[in-house]
Amino acid sequence: MIYRLMMTTLVVGLAGVAVGMMDSTFKHYYSKYAEYEDMKKTGIQEVTFVGEVEVVE
C-alpha cells in the first residue's frame, strides 16, 4: 500500500513538473516570437489555410 502511494505521488509530481515546463516554454517562446498586436488580442482570430502553392519556373 505504501508502494502504491509513493508511486502515485511520483507520477502526479512528474506530470505536474512536465505541465509546468510546457506552460513556461510556451509563454517564453510566444512572448519572444509573437507580434505585439497578436499578444494584445484575447478573442478568436481568423485562420486561413493556404493550399498547395504552385511554383512556376
C-alpha positions, 0 to 999 in steps of 0.5 A: 500500500505504501508502494502504491502511494509513493508511486502515485505521488511520483507520477502526479509530481512528474506530470505536474513538473512536465505541465509546468515546463510546457506552460513556461516554454510556451509563454517564453517562446510566444512572448519572444516570437509573437507580434505585439498586436497578436499578444494584445488580442484575447478573442478568436482570430481568423485562420486561413489555410493556404493550399498547395502553392504552385511554383512556376519556373 
